[in-house]
Amino acid sequence: MVLLQITGVGSVSREAVGVYSEAKTVRAFAILGSTPVDRVIAHGLLGHPKPECPTEYFTELNGALHWLLQHVPAV
């Protein structure tokens, strides 16, 4: 599981998008942002080929963490 905080990010490189979209060992990506620019960047990431795991955008840390915890494998 990955919490990807994009607040303050001005752009995302092609290489970073490639790593994100080709992630094989990640169970879930929660993308966390707080500004309209963050939302645009997140939607840009979500518009690229998504990784094979669930991916969601959040504006609140607690919501992102709660969602990620739902993807913890049962022991």
Chimera marker file (.cmm) of the C-alpha trace (Angstrom):
<marker_set name="trace">
<marker id="1" x="0.000" y="0.000" z="0.000" r="1" g="1" b="0" radius="0.5"/>
<marker id="2" x="1.249" y="3.461" z="-0.870" r="1" g="1" b="0" radius="0.5"/>
<marker id="3" x="0.133" y="6.878" z="0.317" r="1" g="1" b="0" radius="0.5"/>
<marker id="4" x="1.269" y="9.240" z="-2.436" r="1" g="1" b="0" radius="0.5"/>
<marker id="5" x="1.119" y="12.823" z="-1.157" r="1" g="1" b="0" radius="0.5"/>
<marker id="6" x="1.218" y="15.279" z="-4.058" r="1" g="1" b="0" radius="0.5"/>
<marker id="7" x="0.610" y="18.548" z="-2.179" r="1" g="1" b="0" radius="0.5"/>
<marker id="8" x="3.161" y="21.091" z="-3.384" r="1" g="1" b="0" radius="0.5"/>
<marker id="9" x="4.088" y="19.090" z="-6.482" r="1" g="1" b="0" radius="0.5"/>
<marker id="10" x="4.241" y="21.267" z="-9.596" r="1" g="1" b="0" radius="0.5"/>
<marker id="11" x="4.548" y="18.497" z="-12.175" r="1" g="1" b="0" radius="0.5"/>
<marker id="12" x="5.147" y="14.782" z="-12.562" r="1" g="1" b="0" radius="0.5"/>
<marker id="13" x="7.857" y="13.418" z="-14.858" r="1" g="1" b="0" radius="0.5"/>
<marker id="14" x="7.226" y="10.719" z="-17.443" r="1" g="1" b="0" radius="0.5"/>
<marker id="15" x="9.559" y="8.455" z="-15.494" r="1" g="1" b="0" radius="0.5"/>
<marker id="16" x="7.497" y="8.876" z="-12.320" r="1" g="1" b="0" radius="0.5"/>
<marker id="17" x="4.284" y="8.145" z="-14.209" r="1" g="1" b="0" radius="0.5"/>
<marker id="18" x="5.924" y="5.031" z="-15.629" r="1" g="1" b="0" radius="0.5"/>
<marker id="19" x="6.916" y="3.770" z="-12.189" r="1" g="1" b="0" radius="0.5"/>
<marker id="20" x="3.407" y="4.499" z="-10.878" r="1" g="1" b="0" radius="0.5"/>
<marker id="21" x="1.560" y="2.822" z="-13.735" r="1" g="1" b="0" radius="0.5"/>
<marker id="22" x="3.823" y="-0.253" z="-13.807" r="1" g="1" b="0" radius="0.5"/>
<marker id="23" x="3.791" y="-0.932" z="-10.051" r="1" g="1" b="0" radius="0.5"/>
<marker id="24" x="3.440" y="-4.681" z="-9.543" r="1" g="1" b="0" radius="0.5"/>
<marker id="25" x="4.023" y="-5.140" z="-5.811" r="1" g="1" b="0" radius="0.5"/>
<marker id="26" x="1.701" y="-2.399" z="-4.509" r="1" g="1" b="0" radius="0.5"/>
<marker id="27" x="-1.709" y="-3.477" z="-3.163" r="1" g="1" b="0" radius="0.5"/>
<marker id="28" x="-3.293" y="0.016" z="-3.313" r="1" g="1" b="0" radius="0.5"/>
<marker id="29" x="-2.399" y="3.657" z="-4.056" r="1" g="1" b="0" radius="0.5"/>
<marker id="30" x="-4.073" y="6.469" z="-2.124" r="1" g="1" b="0" radius="0.5"/>
<marker id="31" x="-3.238" y="9.802" z="-3.755" r="1" g="1" b="0" radius="0.5"/>
<marker id="32" x="-3.471" y="12.674" z="-1.253" r="1" g="1" b="0" radius="0.5"/>
<marker id="33" x="-3.785" y="16.317" z="-2.243" r="1" g="1" b="0" radius="0.5"/>
<marker id="34" x="-5.378" y="19.505" z="-0.961" r="1" g="1" b="0" radius="0.5"/>
<marker id="35" x="-5.402" y="22.131" z="-3.710" r="1" g="1" b="0" radius="0.5"/>
<marker id="36" x="-7.060" y="22.453" z="-7.126" r="1" g="1" b="0" radius="0.5"/>
<marker id="37" x="-3.594" y="21.953" z="-8.696" r="1" g="1" b="0" radius="0.5"/>
<marker id="38" x="-3.185" y="18.715" z="-6.722" r="1" g="1" b="0" radius="0.5"/>
<marker id="39" x="-6.531" y="17.514" z="-8.073" r="1" g="1" b="0" radius="0.5"/>
<marker id="40" x="-5.446" y="18.262" z="-11.660" r="1" g="1" b="0" radius="0.5"/>
<marker id="41" x="-2.159" y="16.395" z="-11.163" r="1" g="1" b="0" radius="0.5"/>
<marker id="42" x="-3.978" y="13.449" z="-9.562" r="1" g="1" b="0" radius="0.5"/>
<marker id="43" x="-6.490" y="13.272" z="-12.387" r="1" g="1" b="0" radius="0.5"/>
<marker id="44" x="-3.581" y="13.349" z="-14.812" r="1" g="1" b="0" radius="0.5"/>
<marker id="45" x="-2.088" y="10.339" z="-13.016" r="1" g="1" b="0" radius="0.5"/>
<marker id="46" x="-5.455" y="8.600" z="-12.973" r="1" g="1" b="0" radius="0.5"/>
<marker id="47" x="-5.828" y="9.276" z="-16.706" r="1" g="1" b="0" radius="0.5"/>
<marker id="48" x="-2.599" y="7.446" z="-17.543" r="1" g="1" b="0" radius="0.5"/>
<marker id="49" x="-2.464" y="3.698" z="-17.559" r="1" g="1" b="0" radius="0.5"/>
<marker id="50" x="-3.353" y="2.832" z="-13.987" r="1" g="1" b="0" radius="0.5"/>
<marker id="51" x="-1.496" y="0.241" z="-11.988" r="1" g="1" b="0" radius="0.5"/>
<marker id="52" x="-3.259" y="-3.086" z="-11.577" r="1" g="1" b="0" radius="0.5"/>
<marker id="53" x="-4.132" y="-2.234" z="-7.955" r="1" g="1" b="0" radius="0.5"/>
<marker id="54" x="-6.978" y="-0.011" z="-6.684" r="1" g="1" b="0" radius="0.5"/>
<marker id="55" x="-6.209" y="3.721" z="-6.843" r="1" g="1" b="0" radius="0.5"/>
<marker id="56" x="-8.167" y="6.632" z="-5.319" r="1" g="1" b="0" radius="0.5"/>
<marker id="57" x="-7.701" y="10.384" z="-4.781" r="1" g="1" b="0" radius="0.5"/>
<marker id="58" x="-8.312" y="11.906" z="-1.341" r="1" g="1" b="0" radius="0.5"/>
<marker id="59" x="-8.251" y="15.378" z="0.169" r="1" g="1" b="0" radius="0.5"/>
<marker id="60" x="-8.101" y="14.203" z="3.782" r="1" g="1" b="0" radius="0.5"/>
<marker id="61" x="-5.424" y="12.012" z="5.354" r="1" g="1" b="0" radius="0.5"/>
<marker id="62" x="-7.859" y="10.093" z="7.572" r="1" g="1" b="0" radius="0.5"/>
<marker id="63" x="-10.002" y="9.103" z="4.591" r="1" g="1" b="0" radius="0.5"/>
<marker id="64" x="-6.948" y="7.960" z="2.644" r="1" g="1" b="0" radius="0.5"/>
<marker id="65" x="-5.623" y="5.911" z="5.562" r="1" g="1" b="0" radius="0.5"/>
<marker id="66" x="-9.014" y="4.337" z="6.239" r="1" g="1" b="0" radius="0.5"/>
<marker id="67" x="-9.311" y="3.358" z="2.562" r="1" g="1" b="0" radius="0.5"/>
<marker id="68" x="-5.777" y="1.915" z="2.527" r="1" g="1" b="0" radius="0.5"/>
<marker id="69" x="-6.491" y="-0.156" z="5.638" r="1" g="1" b="0" radius="0.5"/>
<marker id="70" x="-9.350" y="-1.817" z="3.750" r="1" g="1" b="0" radius="0.5"/>
<marker id="71" x="-6.704" y="-3.248" z="1.402" r="1" g="1" b="0" radius="0.5"/>
<marker id="72" x="-4.587" y="-4.903" z="4.101" r="1" g="1" b="0" radius="0.5"/>
<marker id="73" x="-4.571" y="-8.652" z="3.453" r="1" g="1" b="0" radius="0.5"/>
<marker id="74" x="-6.327" y="-10.787" z="6.045" r="1" g="1" b="0" radius="0.5"/>
<marker id="75" x="-3.941" y="-12.762" z="8.224" r="1" g="1" b="0" radius="0.5"/>
<link id1="1" id2="2" r="1" g="1" b="0" radius="0.2"/>
<link id1="2" id2="3" r="1" g="1" b="0" radius="0.2"/>
<link id1="3" id2="4" r="1" g="1" b="0" radius="0.2"/>
<link id1="4" id2="5" r="1" g="1" b="0" radius="0.2"/>
<link id1="5" id2="6" r="1" g="1" b="0" radius="0.2"/>
<link id1="6" id2="7" r="1" g="1" b="0" radius="0.2"/>
<link id1="7" id2="8" r="1" g="1" b="0" radius="0.2"/>
<link id1="8" id2="9" r="1" g="1" b="0" radius="0.2"/>
<link id1="9" id2="10" r="1" g="1" b="0" radius="0.2"/>
<link id1="10" id2="11" r="1" g="1" b="0" radius="0.2"/>
<link id1="11" id2="12" r="1" g="1" b="0" radius="0.2"/>
<link id1="12" id2="13" r="1" g="1" b="0" radius="0.2"/>
<link id1="13" id2="14" r="1" g="1" b="0" radius="0.2"/>
<link id1="14" id2="15" r="1" g="1" b="0" radius="0.2"/>
<link id1="15" id2="16" r="1" g="1" b="0" radius="0.2"/>
<link id1="16" id2="17" r="1" g="1" b="0" radius="0.2"/>
<link id1="17" id2="18" r="1" g="1" b="0" radius="0.2"/>
<link id1="18" id2="19" r="1" g="1" b="0" radius="0.2"/>
<link id1="19" id2="20" r="1" g="1" b="0" radius="0.2"/>
<link id1="20" id2="21" r="1" g="1" b="0" radius="0.2"/>
<link id1="21" id2="22" r="1" g="1" b="0" radius="0.2"/>
<link id1="22" id2="23" r="1" g="1" b="0" radius="0.2"/>
<link id1="23" id2="24" r="1" g="1" b="0" radius="0.2"/>
<link id1="24" id2="25" r="1" g="1" b="0" radius="0.2"/>
<link id1="25" id2="26" r="1" g="1" b="0" radius="0.2"/>
<link id1="26" id2="27" r="1" g="1" b="0" radius="0.2"/>
<link id1="27" id2="28" r="1" g="1" b="0" radius="0.2"/>
<link id1="28" id2="29" r="1" g="1" b="0" radius="0.2"/>
<link id1="29" id2="30" r="1" g="1" b="0" radius="0.2"/>
<link id1="30" id2="31" r="1" g="1" b="0" radius="0.2"/>
<link id1="31" id2="32" r="1" g="1" b="0" radius="0.2"/>
<link id1="32" id2="33" r="1" g="1" b="0" radius="0.2"/>
<link id1="33" id2="34" r="1" g="1" b="0" radius="0.2"/>
<link id1="34" id2="35" r="1" g="1" b="0" radius="0.2"/>
<link id1="35" id2="36" r="1" g="1" b="0" radius="0.2"/>
<link id1="36" id2="37" r="1" g="1" b="0" radius="0.2"/>
<link id1="37" id2="38" r="1" g="1" b="0" radius="0.2"/>
<link id1="38" id2="39" r="1" g="1" b="0" radius="0.2"/>
<link id1="39" id2="40" r="1" g="1" b="0" radius="0.2"/>
<link id1="40" id2="41" r="1" g="1" b="0" radius="0.2"/>
<link id1="41" id2="42" r="1" g="1" b="0" radius="0.2"/>
<link id1="42" id2="43" r="1" g="1" b="0" radius="0.2"/>
<link id1="43" id2="44" r="1" g="1" b="0" radius="0.2"/>
<link id1="44" id2="45" r="1" g="1" b="0" radius="0.2"/>
<link id1="45" id2="46" r="1" g="1" b="0" radius="0.2"/>
<link id1="46" id2="47" r="1" g="1" b="0" radius="0.2"/>
<link id1="47" id2="48" r="1" g="1" b="0" radius="0.2"/>
<link id1="48" id2="49" r="1" g="1" b="0" radius="0.2"/>
<link id1="49" id2="50" r="1" g="1" b="0" radius="0.2"/>
<link id1="50" id2="51" r="1" g="1" b="0" radius="0.2"/>
<link id1="51" id2="52" r="1" g="1" b="0" radius="0.2"/>
<link id1="52" id2="53" r="1" g="1" b="0" radius="0.2"/>
<link id1="53" id2="54" r="1" g="1" b="0" radius="0.2"/>
<link id1="54" id2="55" r="1" g="1" b="0" radius="0.2"/>
<link id1="55" id2="56" r="1" g="1" b="0" radius="0.2"/>
<link id1="56" id2="57" r="1" g="1" b="0" radius="0.2"/>
<link id1="57" id2="58" r="1" g="1" b="0" radius="0.2"/>
<link id1="58" id2="59" r="1" g="1" b="0" radius="0.2"/>
<link id1="59" id2="60" r="1" g="1" b="0" radius="0.2"/>
<link id1="60" id2="61" r="1" g="1" b="0" radius="0.2"/>
<link id1="61" id2="62" r="1" g="1" b="0" radius="0.2"/>
<link id1="62" id2="63" r="1" g="1" b="0" radius="0.2"/>
<link id1="63" id2="64" r="1" g="1" b="0" radius="0.2"/>
<link id1="64" id2="65" r="1" g="1" b="0" radius="0.2"/>
<link id1="65" id2="66" r="1" g="1" b="0" radius="0.2"/>
<link id1="66" id2="67" r="1" g="1" b="0" radius="0.2"/>
<link id1="67" id2="68" r="1" g="1" b="0" radius="0.2"/>
<link id1="68" id2="69" r="1" g="1" b="0" radius="0.2"/>
<link id1="69" id2="70" r="1" g="1" b="0" radius="0.2"/>
<link id1="70" id2="71" r="1" g="1" b="0" radius="0.2"/>
<link id1="71" id2="72" r="1" g="1" b="0" radius="0.2"/>
<link id1="72" id2="73" r="1" g="1" b="0" radius="0.2"/>
<link id1="73" id2="74" r="1" g="1" b="0" radius="0.2"/>
<link id1="74" id2="75" r="1" g="1" b="0" radius="0.2"/>
</marker_set>
